[in-house]
Amino acid sequence: MKKLNINQLENLQKKAIRKFADAKKIKVRICITGCRANGALELLECFKRQIQNKNLNKEIQIIPTGCQKFCSGAPVVSIDLPSFSVMYQKIGINDVREIIEQTIKKEKLISRFLIPQTKFFDLQTIKVSKNCGLIDPLSLQQYLSQNGFSALRTVLAEFSPEDVIAEIKRSKLRGRGGAGFPTGLKWEFVRNAIGNPKYVICNGDEGDPGAFMDRALLEGCPFQVIEGIIICAYAVGASQGIVYVRAEYPIAVEHLKFAINECYRYGLLGNDILGTNFSFDLHIKEGAGAFVCGEETALIASIEGKRGMPRPRPPFPAQQGLWNKPTCINNVETFANIPIIILESGENFAQIGTSLSGGTKLFSLAGKIRNTGLVEVPLGISLGKLIFDIAGGALAGRTLKGVQIGGPSGGCLPVSKFNTPVDYEDITKLGAIMGSGGIIGVDDKVCMVEFARYFVDFVQKESCGKCVPCRIGTKRMLEILTRITQGCGEPQDISQLKELAETLKQASLCGLGQTACNPVLTTLLYFEREYREHIFMKYCRAGQCRELVYTPCENACPAGVRASDYVAAIRTGNFEEAFNIIAQDIPFPSVCGRICYHPCESRCRRAEIDQPVAICSLKRFVADYGRKKSLSIKKQVEFKPLREKKVAVVGGGPCGLTCAWVLSREGIEVSLFEKEYKPGGTLRYYVPEFRLPVKVLEREIRDILNPRIKVYFGKCLGKNLDLQILEKNFDAVFIAVGANHVQRLGIPGEDLTNVYQGLDFLRRIKSGDKINPGKRVGIIGGGNVAIDCARSVLRIGADDVSVYYRRTSELMPAHSWEIEQAEREGVRFRFLFAPLEIRNRGESLEILFQKYQLMDFFDDDGRRRISEVKGEIISSIVDTLIIAIGQRSMFPEIFKGCDVEQSNLMVSGRKIFLGGDFLRGPATVVEAIGDGKKAGFSILKHIYNILPEEKKRFQISENLKEQKPVKLSRQKPNLIPLKKRITGFAEVEKTFSTKKAIKEANRCLFCQFEK
């Protein structure tokens, strides 16, 4: 091949542009890089074969491409038709015929292949990765058709080296490898450095777990990276260059080698490039995979054939780098930006980004998020917009805790920091670094202590060992973190970790050691609660630390119910033993089987196959079986001999009753003080009959109460019950009086006739009061009380029931199943409405609502903030309005300034214990029961230094352990017909049949047998 000069390259480019533009009308693009792991090469061949067989070669062009970015849909196929373009996801070879027949021939979309509605592409600003997924990475002609090598041609024809550097400086481009040093300034240093030859090194040693930006560029547009390297070499005066790329990137190495050879063939590399007097040679050096070689001085040592170890700086590589000669090192993405800057000018390039950092940034999104893949966004975009909008937020049924950004050298940032702009300065202020751009989503199934341990383990293994702080410090940190995750943590571990981390930060030789502490420091800063739970409570809330977790479902239960044990008992048909297991753990099996929000199911590993086991429904089955067989928790549990100490429990709801039950079993006499004249609290007075029949509750309360529990009714804390007297007369006091003080809207008209507070309304319904709500009813709120009110009001005669909520549906705090049932029963939901005023309109009420809209800012809990839509005031006419915006506890007023230790629920310096809604605010029944149980055992330890006995486990035969998971769909309980529901308060859900219960129990994976 005759080497090209500048004019010949321009002519070749014009031909390539015409050829690509005038090519076959239909283009089918198939990612053959990352998608290769999911069968993309076989898919490519299948398309080629079928198109050949159908004689469609003239109409259809197959283009193998690099990454098309939407990696969670791999393998992906993009199709450009005359009238529209479409991207299909998760395509297999069996789908090819249908795609050709329906989409390519008939231009019909196939809905099941479409990517779900997402902002993944809409919010990106694609510049540097434009050619990824668009062209064949091994076709120089296709790269030329996209203005490839136009920047090099322009530079060699019109720019001096100083002009190039000035343009790069104007662009505000900063190194994309992590440190963010101004690129133009670095080039200027190398240009002005004394010594020859000079070198250019492209750092493709991308070692961060979860990062694949550089790999995608090298695989998808190697010519673009090479063009940037050549321009850099021209600017700094270098004659030789090296691409240092990980050997673990075989596709990148293959594509680079091909592209470099093509460039030599056409005179784009070698002597007298494009007929000028500029010469430059480029070679590949395959790295052995040492993470430390991402550090530039260690990388240089590796190229020189030495062990990859960093050296002190100064001198910097710009002065003394490879072979002690001036060396310019930038990473892959930095070089890929260079042609763009030259073609559009540095000034235009700098229009995108921040005042200090120009352009876009590539990020690889991985981890526990909906949309994983490669994204390109302007620097300065908020972390929340990146994670919630582009990445789609948490996986279904999960909650995001935060993200790990910057790889092992980065840090873990919580959702409360998601308004932070993603740039070099702001991310660093939070204790992390932006790094090369790897972002890993972290949800509630990830233990932050184990997460930190994983990254410290990684950097400890990757430490070159040259300096003592890094070599020894990372080892000591790893030992402490490992001990904590194994349940052997000690109180001083937190302070020791902080001290070690700070020492590493200050004393390590290179960036690896200096930033190895970031995962530890950030998790301690933002997630210290999890460290404390591991150390003081021997509890891993994520259920990830093996030594602290028996099964994920049991670990997730606030009451610690042995779900896997009673499910195993059901599986073997031993229903009485299943009842006995539950009775040992909680005193409310029937209640929890009906209204628990079943956090156990959110951790069920069966969900990774299809759907979680219906643990809550199985609990109800066992409880109802026990009722039919006249089983009782009084008969199932052992009561220990009576002791001399006495305890006061204030509050007769589920929390207080559970605490009294635990203490009475352990031989302690309990005085239970209740302000009402019947025990049960929220369960009795506010939970509707269709969710929890009173007769079910009363039966369980009768089982709980025994001669050791003396109940005093009509006793209200702060009125006729004095806390100081209780503290004086009893050995311990537990307060669980709930959170039943309603919150008011604080708007005009709130006290008008036919305006009810949610709890008052439910109580009146439960007590049998006759209420005529009229036909049109409005409910303001989004929690369980609001949903209970909506479903109740339908049952007493309302026809048109609307729930108004100030946020969006996915942010409603009510349980999703309850919302779904309310919709089925006819309740309408109106979102982004907040009331301004309630007006009397004769026999009706007029409510004025302010319409709201979602903002690009987030609250500390990760919920998107809302703002008023100016001028949009909406009016609604109703006969009755129910306000259910939440309740509050009197805890802040009664115990102002007091500290409560979460590990034992004890008020510091006093013999008072707190729990349930009174302590944590409106929560759930199972959390209240869990607090009552914890408080009971904490009081025992406080008084007698007694710890709870280790739980006995249900034993099943060895052959059952070896059985493979059965292929069964989740069993669903029967529901009473819709028409029957709204005519009364009959219980909606029915108990499993014996056959269904055994079937469902057989779906359990029995994780405990893996230990």
N, C-alpha and C positions, 0 to 999 in steps of 0.2 A: 504494500500500500504506500503510495507516494504521500509524504508528509505535507500537511496543509500550511498555507500562509494565512494571514488575517483575512484577505479578500476571499480566498477559497473557502475558508470556514464560514464566512458570511453567506456565500452562495449555497453551500451545503445546508446551512441552517434554513434558508428560505425554502429549499426543496423539501426539507424534513417537515416544515410547518405546513406546506401545501399537501404533502402526502398524508400527514396525520389528520388534517382538517377534511381532506377529500376522501378519506378512507371509507370503508364499508360503514353503512349508516348505523348499524347496531353494534355496540361494543359490550362485550361481557368481560368484566374484570373479576379475577379471582385471586384473592390473597394467597400467596404460596410461601409466605415466611412464617409468621407466628401461627397462622391457621394450619400450617403443615402438621402440627401435632394432632389435629382433629380430622385428618384425612384430606387436606386440600389438594395434594398432588394427585391422588386418585380421582378427586372431583374434577380437576382440570382435564385429566386424560379422558374422563367420561364425557365431558362437554365436547371435547375435540372429536371424539369417536362418533358421538351421536349427530353432531353437526355435519361431519363428513358423510355419514350414512344417509342423511336427509338431503345431501347436496346443497347445503346452505352456506358453503364457504364464501361465496361472493357477497352474501348479505350480512354475514356475522363475522366479527373479528374477536377472537379470544385473546385477552391480554393478561398474562400472569403479572401480578403486581406485588408490591410490598404491603406493609400493614395498612389496612383500611380503617384502623382506629377503634372500631367497635368490637373489642376482643371478647366481650362476654357473649357475643353472638356467633363465635367462630364455629365452623367456617362461614365467612360472609362472601356474598357474590353481589356485585353492582352491575346493573344493566342500563345502558343508555339507549333509549328508543327514540324514534323521530319525535314523538309527542311528549314524552316524560322520561325521567330517570327514577330508578328504584334500587334500594338495597335490601337484599334478602339475608336472613340470618339462619344459622344452624341447618345448613343445607347438606344433604347426603346424596350419594350417587343414585339412590332410588327416587330422588326428587327431580332429577335432571330432565327426564322426558316430559313431565308435567310443566316444568318451567318453559321449556322450548315450545310446547304446544299452546299453552295458555298465555304466557307473558310475552314471549318473543314473537310468535306468529299472530296472536289475536290481541295483543296489547291489553291483556286482562291481568289485574293484580291478584295474587294468591294471598289471602289475608293471613293465613297461619304462618307464613314466612316473613311477614312484615315485622320490622322492629317496633315494639310498643311505642306509643306516643311519648316522646322524650325530647328534652331540650339539649340532648347530648351534642348534636351538631349545630343547632341554632345559635348557641352562645359562644361557640368557638370563633377565633379569628385565625384562619389557617393561612400561613405564609411560608414558614420555613419547611413545613411538612406537606406542602401542596402536592409535590410529585409522588409522595408516598401513597400508594393505592390508586394512582392515576395512570402511571406509565410502567412499562416493563423495565425493571431496574437494570437489566442486562442489555438494553437497547440504547446505544449512543444516539441513534437517529431520533428516537422518541424523546430523549432528554434535550436534544437540540431543538425539537419542535416546541418545547416549553421555554424557549429563550435560554437554553443551556449553553454555557460558555460565552454568552453575549457579554457578561461582566468581564471575563478574562480578556476577550477581544477589545473591549472598550478601554480597559486598564492599559494593555500593552500599546494601544494606538494613541491614547490621549492623556494618560495619567503619568506623572512622575511618582516614584515611591513615596515622596513626601505628600503628594496629593492624596494618595490612597490612605495614608495614615491620618491625614487631616479629616478625610471623609468618615473614617471609622470613629474618630474622636467625636465628630459632630453627631454621630448616630446614638451616642451614649450606650453603645453595646458593652455589656459587661460579661465576663467569662461565665459560661453556663455550666461550668464544672462544679460549682459550689461556693467558691470563695468570692466570686463576684467582682474580681479586680477589673478595672476599666481596660478593655481590649486595646483600644488605640494607644493608651499610655504604655502598655506592655510592649506593643510593637515598636513604639518610639524608642523605648529603652534598648531593645535589641538592635534597632537600626543604628543607634548612636554608639553602641558598645564597640570596644576595640577588640579586634581579633577576627581571623578567618581560618577556615570556612565557618559560616554560620548555618545553624540547623533550625528546621521547623519540625516539631513533633505534634502529631494529633493523638491526643489521649483518648483511646477508646476502651480503657480498662474500667468498664462500668461494673462495679462489684456489689452495689447495694442490693440487698434482697428486695424484690418487688419493683426494681427499676429496669426499664427497657427502652428509654428514649434514644440513646445512642445506637443501640442495636437496631431499632426500627429505621433510623436514618441510614446506617451503613448497609442494611439489607434492602431498603426500599428506594434509596436515591444516592448510591455511592458516587456517581459522577458529580453531584452537587457538592459533596464534602471535598472531593478532590479539587474541584474548581476553587473552593475557598482556600484550600491549602496552597495552591499555586499562587493565588493572588497575595496571600500572606508572605510567601517566599519572595515574591517580587518586591513587596513593600519593605521587608526587613533586610533584604540583601542575602538571602540564604540560597545555597546551591544544592542542598540535600535535605530530604525530608523522610520522616518515618511515621507510619501509622502503627501505633502500639494498640493492638486489639486482643481481647481475651480469646484464648484458644477454645474456650467453651462456646464461642459464637461461630460455629462452623459455616452457617449460611452467610454471615457477614464477611467472614474471611474469603469464602468462595466468590461472593459478588465483588468484593474489593479487588481481588486478584484479577478477575476478568476485566473490571473497569480500568484498572491501572494498565493492563496490557493493551486495551483498546486505545487509551490515551497515548501510549507510546507509538502505536501504529499510525495514528493520525497526526502525530507531531505536537500533541498537547503536553507531553512530558519529554524530557531528554534534552538534547542540545538544540540551541537556537529555536526555541518554542515559537511556532507560528511565524517563522522567518525573521524573528528578532534576534538580538544578541543576548537574550535572556535564556539561561539554561537551568534546568532543575530536574533532579532525579528523586523519585519517590519509591519507598520500599515498605514492606510490611514486616513487623516484628510481632510474633504471637506470644502473648504473655502466658505465664503458667498458672494464672488464676489467683495470685496472692493479692488480697484486698489492699495491702499497704502500698502496692505498686500504683495505686491511683494517686498517691502523693508524688508530686513531680520529681523530687530528687531521688526517691526510691525507684521510680519508673526509669529515670536516666541510668541509675546503677544497673537495673535489669537489662537495658539495651546494651550496656557496655560489657555484659557477660558476668557481672558480679551478682552477689546476692542482693535482692531488692530490699535495701534498708535506707532510710532517709539520712540526710546529713544536716548539720546545723546551717542556718541561713542568717545573715549574708555569708558569702556571696550568693546572690540569687541566680537562677539559671539564665536570666537575661544577660548577665555578665559572664558567668562561668557555668555552663551547663554540660551538654554532651561532649565528652572528651575535653572538658574544660574550655569549650568554645561557647560564644554567645548562642543561646538557644531560646526559641519562642515556643512555648507549650500552651496549646489551647485544646479544649475538648471538642468532640465531634459536632455537637450542636452549635458551638461558637463558629466553627468554620462553615457550617451549612448556612449561616446567616449572612456571610460575607457577600456572595453574589447578589443577594437581595438588596443590601445596602448600596452597592455600587450602581445597580440599575435604577433604584428609586430615589437615591440620594440619602445621605446621612440625616439631613434635616427632616425629610419626610418619614424616614424610619423612626426617628425619635418622637414623632407625633403620637405614636402608640406607646403605652407604658407609663412610667412615672417620671417625675422631674429629674430623678437621678439614674434611672435605668430605662433605656429605650427598647422597644420591640416587644415581641411575644416570648412566651416560654413554653416549652414542651413539658408535660407531666405525664407520668405513667400512673394511672389509677388502678389500685389493686386492693385486695382485702375484702372486708365485709360491707360492700356497697353494691347497688344494683347494676350500675353500668361501669364495668372495668374496661380499660383500654388506654389508648394514647390520645391526649387532648392537647390542644394548643390555644392558649389564652393570653390576653395582654397582661403584662406585669402590672400588679396593683389590683387585680381582681380580688374580691373578698374570698376568704377560705370557705365561707358558707355557700356562696354562689357556686363555687367550684364543686363542693361536695354534695350539696342538697339539690342544686338545679342541674348541673351537667352530669354528675355521677349518679343522680337520682336518689340520694340518701340511703338509708339503711335497707337491708333486705327485708322482705315481708315478715312481719311479726317480730322484728328486732328493733332495738333502739341504739342509735349511735352514741358512743362515749366521746369519741374524738378521732384524731388521726395521728399516725406516725409520719412525720415529714423529714426528709433529708437522710433516710437510711440509718444505719447503725451510728452515724455521727450526728444524726438529727435528734429530734425530741418528740415527745407525745403531747399534743395540744388538745385540750378538752373543747367541747362544743361551745362553752362559754366564751371562747376566743375566736369564734368563727366570723366575727366582723373584721378581723384583722386583714389588712391588705397583704397579698402574697407578694412580697418583695424582700430583698436582702436585708434591709434594715429592720422592718417591723417584725419579721419572723425571728430574727436574732434577739430582739428585745424580749421575746417570750421564753428564751432559753433554748430554742431549737436553731436549726439552720435550714435554708432552702435546699442546700445540697444540689445534686444534679437534677432533681425533680421527681424523685420517687415519693408517692403518697399512698399510704396504706390505711384504709378505713378500719376503725376499731369499734366493735359493737359490744353489747352487754354480755356476750358469750366469751369475751376475751378478758383474761385476768391481767391487770396492768403490772402486777409484780412479776408474773411469769413472762410477760412481754418484755419487761426490762431485763430479766434474767437471760432471755433468748438473745437479745442484742449484745449484752455484755459477754455472753459465752462466745458469740460470733467474733467480736473484736479481740477477746482474749486469745482465741485460737489464731487470729490473723495478725496479732502483734508480732513484729519482727524480733522483739526482745532486746533491742539495742539499749534502750534506756530503762532504768530501774522503776520509775514511777508507773510506766505503762506495763512493763513486764510483770511486776509484783502487784501493782495496784488493781489492775483488772482481775487478777486471780483472786485477790482478797474480796473484791466486790462480788465476784461470781460465787465465792464460797458462802458469803452472807445471804445473797439472794436465793441461792439453792436451799440453804437451811430454812429460810422463811417459807418458801413454797412447799417444803416438806413438813411444815407444821412445827418446826423446832426453833422458830424465831424467838429472840430475846428483846426485852424493852430497849436496850442500848443499841440495837442494830440500826435503828433509823438515824441516830446521831452519828454512828460510825460510818454509815454509808455516805452521809453528807460530807463528812470530813475527808474520807477517801476520795470522793468525787472531786471536791475542790482541790485536793492535792494534785490529782491527775491533770486537772485543767490548768493549773499554774506551772507544773514542773515537767510535763512531758515534752519530748523533743520535737515531735511532729504533730500534724493535725489529727492523725488517728488517735493518739493518746490524749491530746487536748480536748477532743470532742467525744471520746469514748464514754465520758461521764454524762453526756446529755440525756440519754434515755432514763438514767437513774434520777438525775436532778429534776427533770420535768415530771416524771411519774410521782416523785416525792412531793413536788410542789403542787401538782394538780389532782393527784389521786392518793394522797397520804392515807385517806380513810381505808383504802384496801390494804395497805401495809399494816395498819393498826388492827384490822380485822384478822389478818393472817397471824399476827403476833399475839394479840391478846385474846381473841375469840377462837383461834384455830379454824377459821372459816374463810373459804374462798367464794365470794359472791358469784363469780362467773362459772364456778363448777369445773375449773380447768386443772387445778393442782391435784394430782392423783392421790397423794397421801392424805389430803384433807377431804376428799369426796368419795363417798361410798357409791352413790349413783347420782347422775345429774338431776334427776327429778326430785329426789329427796333433798339434795343440796339446795334446790331452788325454792323449796317449800318453807315459808316463814315459820311454820309450826314443826318442821322436821318430821313430817309423817313418812313412814317407811313405805312409800308407794310401790317400789319394786317388789317388796316382800308380800304385800297383800295382793298385788297383781299375780305374783307367782302362785299364791295360794288359790286364787280364783281359777287359774289355769289348770290346777290339779283337781278342781272341784271341791276343795276344802274351804267352803264359805264361812264356816264357824271360826276357823283359824284366822281367816282374813278379817273377820269382825274383831277378833281378839287383838290382832296387830294394831288396827286403827284405834281401838279402845285404849290401848296402852299409851298411845301418842297424843290423842286429843279427846276432849269430852263432847265434841259436837260433830260426830260423823255424819248425821243426816243433814245438818245445817251446811257443813262444808261440801257435802255431796250435791247441794242444790245451788248455793249462791257464791261459792268460791270462784275467784277469777282464774283459777288453776295456773299459777306460774310454773308449776311442775311440767305442764305440757309445753311451755315455751322452751324448755331445755331438753325435751325428749329427743333422743337420737334417732328415733324412728322417722322423725320429720325430715331427716336427710335422705330418706328413701321415698316417702310419699307424704303421709300426714302423721302427726303425733298420736300416740295412744290416748284414748279417751279416759284418762286417769280419773278425772272428776266424776264422770258418769259411772265408772266402776266402783268408786267409793260410795256413791249413792246406792248402787245395786246392793253392796254389802250391808250398808246401814239399813236399808229396807228389808233385806233378808233377815237381819238380826231382829227387827221389830216383829216380823211375822213369826219368828221362832222364840219370841219373848226373851231374847238375849239382852243383857243390860251391862253397862260399863261398871256398875257397882259390883256385879258378880264376876266380871272379867279381871278386875284389877285387885292387887293385894294392898291392904291397908296395914301400915306398920304400927307398932305399939305407940300409944299416946305419949307425947313429950310434954314438958312443962312450959315451954315458951308459947307466947300468944302473938298473933298477927292481926292487924286491922286491914281490911280491904275496902276501899271506898269506890263504889261503882258496881252495879249488878248487871252490867252488860257482858258480852262474850269475853272481854279481856279480864274483867274482875272475877267472873265465875271460873274461868280457866285457872287463874292464879289460886283461887280458893280451893279448887279441886286438886291441884298439884300439892298444895301444902297439907290438905286434909289426908291425902294418901300417905304422906310422909310423917303423919302422927302429930300434926300441929293444929291446934284449935284456931279457928278463924272467925272473927267478927266481921260480917259483911254489911256495909251500910249502903242503902239504896234510897234515892230521893223519891222514887215512885213507890207504888204499893204492890207492884208485881215485878219480879226480876226479868231480865231479858234485854233491857236497854233498846238500842237501835233495832235489833232483830224483832222485838215484840211490837214496838210502836210505829216503826217507819217502813219496814220492808213489806211490800204488798203481798197479799195472800197468794196471788198467782205465781209468785216466786218462792215464797216460804210459808206454807200453812202454819197457823198458830199451834195447831194440835201437834205438829211435828216438833216445834220448838219446845212446847211445854213438856213433852215426853222426855226430851233430853235434859231439860232443867231439873226435872224430878230425879233423873238419874244422877245428876251432879250433886244436888243437895243431900247432905247426910248429917247425922248428929254432931259431927265435928264442925259444921258450918252453921253458925247462928246468924240469922238474917234480921236486920233492923230496918224497917221501911220508914219512909218519910223523913230521911236524914239527908240534908243537903249541906255540902261543904261550903263554909262561909256564912251559913245562916244558922242552923241549929246543930252544926257539927264543927268543932274547933280543931284545927290541924295541930296546934301546939299541945292540946290536951291528949289527942291521939298519940302523938309522938312521945309524950310523957308516960302514958299508960300501957303502951304496947312495945314489944321488942322490935317490931318493924311495921311500917305502914306502906301499903301499896295504893296508889291513886290512879284510877282508871275511869274517870267520870265522862269520857267522851268529848266530842266537840260539836255541841248542839246549839251553839249561839249563831243564829243566822246572820249572814252578811246582807246588808241592804244596798240597793242601787244608789241611793242618795240623789234621787231625781224628783221633780214635782209630780204629785199624784200617786205616790207609792202607797199612801194610806187610804185611798178611795175604796168604796164598797166594791166587792167582787175582785179585789186584788188580794191574792193569798201568797204567803211565804211557803215554799215547797215543803218543808218539814211539817209545818202546821197542817197543810192540806192533806199530806199522807197520813198524819196521825188521826185527823178527823175521819178520813175514809176508813182507816183500820178500826176505829172505835165504833163505826156504824152510823155516824152522823149522816143525815140526809142533806146532800148538797145538790142544788140544781145549777150545773155549770153553763147552761144554755147550749146552743149549737156550735158556736165558734169559740175556741179556746186558744190562747197563746201562752207559750211557756218560754221563759227566758233562762238560758243556762245550757250547759253541755255535759254535766256530770250524770252519775247514776240517779241522783234524786230527780233531776229534770226528766230523764227517760222514764223513771217510775211514775212520775206525775202524769206524763203524756199518755202512758199506757193505761193508767188508772182512770183518767178522765174519759177515755173512750168507753170504758166499761160502765160509766154512770150516765151515759146518754149523749155525750158530745159527738158531733158529726165531723166537724172540721177542726183538726188539732195541728197546730204548727209550733215547732220548736225553733226559736231564734238563738243563734250562737254567734259570738263576735269573731270567731276564727273559722278555719275551714274544717271539713269533715274529718280529715286524718288527724287533726289535733284535738278532737273531742276526748275528754278524759273518761267518758262512759265506756263500759265494756262493749267491744265490737258486736258480740252476740246479742246483747240487749238492744243495741241500735238497729241491728238487722231485723230483729223481731218487731220492734216498734214500726219500722217501715212497712213490714209485711202486714201489720195490723191497720195501717192507714195513716200513720203519723207522717207529716211532711216536715222537712228540715230546710231552714233558710239560713244561709251562712253569710258571715261578714256583715252582721247587723248588730248595732248596739243601741239600746233605748235612750232617748233624750228626755221624754216627757210622757206622762199618762194623763189623758183628759177625759172628763165625764161627758158622755154624749147621751144623756137620758138613761135608758136601760142598757146602753152599751158603753164600751170604753174605746177611746182612740189612742193608739200608741204611735208616737213619732220616733222613727229610727234613723240613726245616722248610718249611711252605707260606708263600709270600709273597704280597703284594698290591701293586698299584701305588699310588703316592702322588701328591699334587698338586704335588710338588716335583720339580725337574729337576737332573740333574748338569750339569757345565760343558759337556759335549758335546751337551746337549739331550735326553739319555735320561732317561726318567721314573725317579725313585728308587723303591725298593721297601722295604717294611717287613714285619716278621713278622706273620702272622696268629696271634695268641696262642691257644695250646691246640691248634693243628693240626699235630701231628707225624704224618707218614705213613710207613709201613713198606713196603719193597719187597724181595722175595726174588729173588736172581739167582744164577746159577752163576759168572759172571765179571763183574767190574767194571773198566771202563777209565776212567781219569781223564785228561781232555784239556782242561785249563783255561787253557792258554797256555804260552808259553816266555818266557824273558827273556835279555837280552844281558849280556855282561860289560863292556860299554862304561863304565857308571858306575864300576866298580871300577878298571879299567885307566886311564881318562882322567878321573879325578875332578877337577872344577874346571876342566877345559879347555874352551875355546870352539871350536866348529867352525863355520866360515863356510859357510852353506848354498849359497851361490852357487858355491863350488868344492870343497866337502867337505874343506877343509884345516884341520888343527888349528893354531890361532893360534901363531905363533912357531916352528913346527917344519915339517919336510919330510915330515910324515905326513898321509896322506889316509885318510878312513874312509867306508864306504858299506854299503849293503844292510841286512839285518836287524840287523847288529852296531850300526849307528848309529841306525836308526829303530825298532828292535824288530820283532817278527814282522810282515812285510808280505806282498807278493806277488812272484811271479817277475819280472813285467815291471818292477816298481819296482827290484828288485835289478839287473836288466840295465841299466836306465836309470842307476842309480848307478854301475855299472861303466863305462859309456860316459862319463858326466860326469867321473868320476875320471880316466879315461884322458886326456881332453882337458885337464883341469885340470893334470895332471902335465906334459903337453907344454908348456903355457903357462908353468908354473913353471920348467921346465928350459930350454926353448929359446925361450920367448915366441912359440910357434906357436899360431895359432887354427885351428879346424877349417875345412876348405874349405866354401864354399857348396854346398848340395846342387843337383845337376842335376835338372831336372824333366822328367817324361815329357810329350811333346808329342802331342796328338791333333788331328785335323782340325777345321776350323772348323765344318763341318756338324754334327759331334757336339756341339759346344758349344751350338748353337742348338736342339737337340732338347728338347722338353718332357718333364717327368718321366713315366715310364711307369707305368701303373696295374697294378702287380704286387704281390701279397702277398709277404711275406718268405719266402724258401726255407728249409726246415728240413732239417737233416741226418738221414739215416736212423739209427735206433738198433737195436742187436740186441735180439731179443725178451726180455721180462722173465724168462721161464723159463730161457733160456739164460744170462742174466747171472749169476744167483746160483749157477750150477754151476761157475763158474771165474772167472778174472781177465782174460778177453778184453776188449779195448777196446770200450767201450760205444758211442761215437759213430763214425760212418763219415764218410769224406771225401765232399764234394760230387762229383757227376758233372760232366763238362765242361758239359753242358747247364744244370744247376742253377747252376753258377758264373757262367756268362755271363748267365743270367737275373738273378741276384742283383746282379751288377755293373751291370746296366742300371738298377737301382733307385737308384743313386747320383745325387745332385743336382749333383755336381762344383762345389762351392762356390768352388773356386780360380779358376774362370773369371769370377767376378763382380768380380775385382780389376781 
